[in-house]
Structures are given as C-alpha cells and as structure tokens.
Amino acid sequence: MKIRINEEERDVPAGSTIADVIETLSLNPKFIAVEVNLELIPRDEHASHQLTDGDQLEVVTLVGGG
C-alpha cells in the first residue's frame, strides 16, 4: 500500500503499523512524534495503530540542546 511520510510517497506492506514504519526508517521511537492524517498518535499506540492506504504521516525528530 502507499502512504506519505513527510511529503514523500512510500510503499509499505498492508497491515503495517506506525512502529513498523519507524523501525524501517531506523529511528529511535523515544525521540520522535508521529501524526497520522494531522492527528498526533500517542507513543504507546504506535505498535497497535495500523496504517491504511493513502495515510499521510508527519514524523518529527525531537532534538535537545541549549
């Protein structure tokens, strides 16, 4: 199925979850926030939130500093 991640179209297997996509992108789930179709999805729901064809994800990496 096709989804968009930060404005880039990608193919992912049907039934993929947010956690699956995060793993594919080699991101640390502790340091990101994810919106699906403009709705922020809590981190504890990433493993259970199944994506559907046409979903639009915004993945934001959190950066600390000072």
Buried (B, 14 or more C-beta within 10 A) or exposed (E): BEBBBEEEEBEBEEEBBBBBBBEEEEBEEEEBEBEBEEEEBEBEEBEEBEBEEEBBBBBEEEEEEE
